[in-house]
Amino acid sequence: MRVSHPNDAYETVHQQFAWHVPAKFNMAEVCCGRWARSPQHQHELAILEHQTGGQAPLAWTFAQLQTAANQLSTHLVALGVQKGDRVAIVMPQRFETAVAHLTAYRMGAIALPLFVLFGADALMHRLADSGAKAVITDRSGMAKLAPLRAALPDLRILLCVDEPDGPESFRAAIERSDAEFTPVDTTADDPALLIYTSGTTGNPKGALHAHRVLLGHLPGVEMSHDFLPQPDDILWTPADWAWIGGLLDVLMPGLHHGVPVVARRFEKFTAHAAFDLIRQQNIRNVFLPPTALKLMRLAPAEQARDLGLRSVASGGEPLGAELLDWGRTVLGVEINEFYGQTECNMVVSSCAARFAPRPGFMGRPVPGFDVDVIDAHGRPTGQEGDIAVRRGAPSMMLEYWNRPRETTAKFRGDWM
C-alpha cells in the first residue's frame, strides 16, 4: 500500500486515497513469509544487528527470520500456546525480538512488547493485566521476572535467548523444533498486538490492535520518509521496538517494504555513537525522537558531516525552529514531524517532498485519515479543541484491554 507516486500533489493523494484492507491478513506473512518464499528475495538482508565490542554486525535474511519463526511457533504450540494467547517480548533491538513478533503473529497469538528498562512493578502490572502465558526475554529480563513468577499464575512459559541449553533456552527450543509450520488463518480484524500506554493519564492501559494496524501505519511512514521505499534505503531508530514508534514506524514497515532495518539500541544514547552508526552502516532513513535530536544538535557540527541521510522523521513533541534549521543545515535534510498516539498512530505527518515543514506545524492529515478538531460535544470546530480521528482507520485500536468503560470514554460519537 503506497500513499502515492512522488510526483503527485498532496491534495491529489489525499482526495484519491482509499484503504484496501483484505478480509484475510497476517502481519508476519506480509512482512516475512512472502519474501522468504521468493527465490529472488529470500536471501536479501532483512535485519542488520549491530554488536558491541567491535564485532562485525550480524546480517539476517528473510529466509533466516522465517525459519526461526517457524521453529519457535512449532515449539510454543507444543507447549500449549493457542490463538489469542498473549506472548510477552522483553528484549532490546535484536534478531530474536523480530523473530518473537513474527512468531506471535503467525500463530494467531497476541504479541505483548515490554520495555527492557521496566522495573518489577511495571512488568508485574502489564503481565498480570494481560494474562500473558509466555515470555521471551534475555538474561537481564529473566533476573527481573524470577521473583514475579509466583504471583503470575497465567505465566507458564519462559524462554531466554542467552541460555545455551536447558528447558528455558530459546536456542535449544528452535534447534530441536520443526522448521515447517502452517500459519494460523487470521483476518485483518483479529487481535495481534497489545501495547500499553505510558500511563500519563492514569494507570497504563493496554491498547489492543488488529493485524490491520500495519496497513494503517504504512501511509504515514511512507509520507514521513519522503516516499519510502527508495533504492538503497536502510532504516534505523534509537527508539525501542517495545514502543509503537520503534515497532510500527520502523521495524514492521521496513520488513513489509523489504527495506533492511538496523538493530541497535544504545544503553546510553550519545550523539557521537549515533553519528558513527549512521555513517558505518550507510543508514539512509532514521526516526529520531525529539530527545535524541536535541542531544545530536549539541554535538560539534563536523560529527554530522556527510552522513548521507535521505530522510529524518520525528514525533512526540514539537521540534521548534532551531531544530528544524539544524536538520536542514547540518544533517542536510528537512525533518518531517508526525503525530499520533498508541491508540491510533501516524495520523498526521509532514512530507518535505510535497510541502515545506515549518515550526508549530506538525503536518497534514495522512491520506486515509479524517482528522479534525472537535469540541466537548464531538462536533468539529474552527477553534481550539481536541484533536480527533474519525472511526474506521486501520491503525485505530480495537479496544482497551479489559476496559470497556475507558474504551467508550475515548470516543465522542464517531471520533476518537
N, C-alpha and C positions, 0 to 999 in steps of 0.2 A: 504494500500500500504506500504509494508515493503522494506527497502533497501536491506536487506539480513538476513541471519542467522549469528549470531556472529562468527561462525566458518569459514565462507567464507572469503577468502583473498580480500583485497580492489580491486586488479586488476580484479579478477573474477567477483566481484559485478559490477564494472564499465562497463566491457565488455558485461555482460549478461543483464544488466538492461534495461527494456523497459517500457515506460509510458503506463498506462491503464486508459485512461480518457473516461468515458462513455458519450454518447451523452446527456443523461438526468442526471443532477446532481444538488444537492442543499446542501449548507453547513449546514444549520440548520437540514436537515434530517439526515445527516451522523454524526453530532456532538451531536444530542439530540433525534430527532424523533425515530430513530431505537432503541436507548437504552430505551426510555420511553415506547415503545410498548412491550418490552421484560419483561415477568414476572420475569426473572432471574436478570435483570439489572435495572429495573425502579426505585427501591428504593436504589440503590447504590449511594454513595457520588459523587457528581459532583463538587461542589464548597464549600469550607470551608471559610466562610467570617469572618475574624478577626475583633473584635470590640475593641474600645478604652475603657478606664476606668475600665479595669479588668474584663469586662463581658465575659462570655463564648462565643466562636465563634459560628456562625450560620452555621449549616450543611444543605446544599441544595441538594436534589436529582435530578436525571434526570427527574423524573415524575413531580416534582415541577417546574423545569425550563420549561418543555413542557406546563404545564397548564397555567403558567403565560404568556408565549409567545403566546399561542392560544388566551387568553383573550385580550392581548394587540393588537394582529392582528385584532381581531373582532372589537375592538374599533376604531382603526385607519382606517380600511376600511369604517366603518360607517361615519367617518369624511371626507372621500374622498381621502385618500391616495391610490395611484394606483401603478401598476408595473412601475418601472423606476423612481419613485419619490425619492428624497433624504431625508433621515431621519437622522438628526444630533444627536449625542450622546455626551453630555458634562458631564461626571461623572467619578469619580475615580474608582478603582477596587472595585466592589461590585456586589451583585446578580443581581440587576436591570440593570446593564451595560450589563451583559451577556444576560439577557432577551431581552433587546433592540436590540442587534445584531441578535439574533436568530429570533426575530420578523421581522426585515427588510428582512432577507434572505428568510424567509418563505413566505412573501408577494410578493417577487419578486422586492422589493424596493432596494434602494442603501444606505447602511449604511455609514454615514459620521462621523467617530470618531474625536473628537476635544479635545485637551489637556485642563485639568481643570485650568491650570495656564495661559492660553492665556488671554491677555488683550483685551480691546474693539476693537482695530484696527485689531488684528489677527483674532478675531471672525468675525468681520464685513467682512473682505476680503473673508474668506472661505465660510461664509453663503451666501453672495451676489454672489460670483463667481459660486457657486454650484447651486444656486436657491433652497436651501433647503425649503421643505414645512413644515416639523415638526422638533421640537427639544425636546429631552427628557433629562432632567437635574435635578440638585438638587437645594437647596435653594441658594447656592452661585452662581450657573450659572444663575438662574432667576434674581438675582440682577444685573449681568453684562448685561444680554440680554434686560432688561426692557427699557433702553434708546435707544436701537438699533432697536426696532421693527418697528418704524415708517418709517425707511429707508430700510426695508426689505419687500417689497410688496409680495414676494412669500411665506414668512413665515406665515402660517395660524394657526399652532397648536403648543402649548407649554404644556408640561406635566412635573410636578415637583414631584419627588419621596418623597420629605419631607413634602408635603402638605397632611394633613389627609383627606380633603374633598374639594369639590368645583369643578368647571368645568375644572380646570387645575391640578387636583390631579391624579397622576399616580395610587395611591392605589384605589381610588374610581372608576377610569376608569376600572381597571381589575376586581374589585369585582362585578361590575354590568354587566360584559360582558360575553358572551357565551364562554365556555371553549372548544367548538368544532369548529375547523377551518380547512378547506381543503387548504393545501398549494398550492401556485401557481406552475404550472408546469414549471420548469426552465431547460435550457440547461446548459452545462458546460461553454459555452461562453457567457452566459447572464451576464450583469453587476451586481455586488453585493456589491462592496466596493470602496469607494473613499477616498484615504488617501493623504493629501497634504504633499509635500516635505517640508523640513525645510527652504528652501529659501536661501541656501548657494550660489547658482549661479543664482541670480535674484529673482524676486517675487516667493513666493510659488506657485507651480503648483499642480493640483490635478491629481494623478496617479489613473486611473480607472482600477479596477481589476474585473475579472470574477469569478464565483463560483469555477472554476478550480484552483484558486490561492492557495486554501488549499492543494490540491493534490500536487502542485508544492513545497510546503513547507515541506511536510512530510519527504521525504528522508533526507533533511538537518537537520531537528530537530532530527530524529532518529539517525543520524550519530553523531551529536554533543553531544548527550546524551548517547553515547556508547550503541546504540541499545535499545532505548525507544520503547515500554514499557517493563519493567521487573516487577516481583512480588513486591508489596509494594511501587512502585514508587509514589511520590507525587511531583507536580510541583509548583514552585513559582518564581516570578521575581519582583524586585522593579520597573522595567520599566512600565510606564503607559500603559494601554491597548489601549490608543488612538494612540500609535505608532505601526508601523508594527512589531517591535520586541516583544512588550508585547502581541499584539493581535494574530499574526500568528506564532510566535515562541513558545508561551506558552499556552494562553487560548484555542484557537481553536484546535490545535493539541492534547492538553490534553483531551479535551472533545471528540474529534474524537476517541482517543485510550481508552477512559474510565478511564483515569488517573485523580484522583482528583487534582483540582487546588486551591491553597490557594489564596484568595483575600485579599491583604493587601498592600497598598501603603502609605509609611510614609510621613507625611507632611514635615518632615525634616529627611533625611536618616542619621542614625548613625550605626556604626559597631556593637555596643553593642545591639541595638534593633534588627538588622538583625540576629545576632547570636542567640539571645533569641528566636526569631520567628522560626528559622530553628529547634532549639532544641525542643521547646514546641510542635510544630505541626508535628514533625517527617518528615520534608521535606527532600526528598532524591535527588531532581533534581532542580537545580537553573540556571537561566540565569541571570548573573550578568554583567552589563555594566562595562567597564574598570574604570569609575569614582567610582563606588561602590567598586570594588575590591581594588582600591588604598586606599580608606578610611579604609577598613577592614584590610588591611595589616599593617596599622599604629597602630591598636589596640594591646593590650598585647596578646601574643600567647595563653595564657591559656584560653582566652574567646572563642577560636575557637576549643578547645579540644573536642573530642568525639561527633562531630556533626552528624556523621552517613551519610554523603553525599555519594551518588553513582556517581553523575556526576555534573560537573560545565561547562557551556558553556558561552562564552563571545564574543562580537563582537562590532565593532565601531571604534576601533583604535588598533594599535599594543600593545601587553602587555609587551614584553621585558622579558629578562632572570630572573630578580628579582621576578616579579610577578608569573612567571611560577614555579620557585623554591619554592616560598612561598606556592603556591597552593599544591605542591607536599609534602612539609614537614609539613605544618601547617593544611591545610584542609584535607590532606590525599588523594587527587585525582589529576589527571592531568587535567588542564584546557584546554578545547577544544575551540580554536578560530574558528570563522566563519566569512564569508564576504558576503555582498550583499547590495542592495540599495532598497529604497522604490519601485522603478520601477521594480526591478527584484531581489528578496531577496533569501538568502540561497543558493548561487551558489557554494561556496567554503567552506570547513569545515575540521577541524582536527577531528580525531577519535582515541583517545588513545588506544581503544580496538584493533585497527588494525595497527596503526603506531604512533611512538612517536612524540608528539608536540615538536617544537624547536623554539627558538627566531627568529623573522624575517620571519617565515614561517607560513602563515595563513591557510595552509591546502592544500587539493587537490580538484579538481572538484567533486562536489556532483554527485553521479550517476544520469544520466538523463540529465546532463547539459554539453554542449560543451563550454568550457571556454578557451580563448586564449588571447594573447597579440597582438594587431593589430597596424599598422602604420596609417598615416593620410589618406591613400587611402583604408583602410579597409582590408588590407592584413595581415595575421598572420606573425609575425616577431620574430626572435630569440633574439631580442634586446629590449631595453626599449621602451615602448609604452603605449597604453591604454588597460586596462583590458576590455574584451568584452565577451558577451554571445550570442551564435547563436540563431536566432529566433526559436520559436516553444516550448520553455519551458513553462509549465503551470503557473509558478509563474510570468511570464512576463506580464506587464500591457497591457491592450488593447490600451490605448492612454492617452495622457494628456487631461484632461477635457477642451473642447472648445479651444484647442490649436493645430490645425493640423500642423502648421509650426514648433512648438517646438517638436512635436512628430516625424516629419520627420527628424529633425536635430539630434535626439537622435540616429539615426541609420546610419551606413555606410554599405551599401549593406545588407547582411544577419546578420549583427552584431549590437547588442545594445551596 
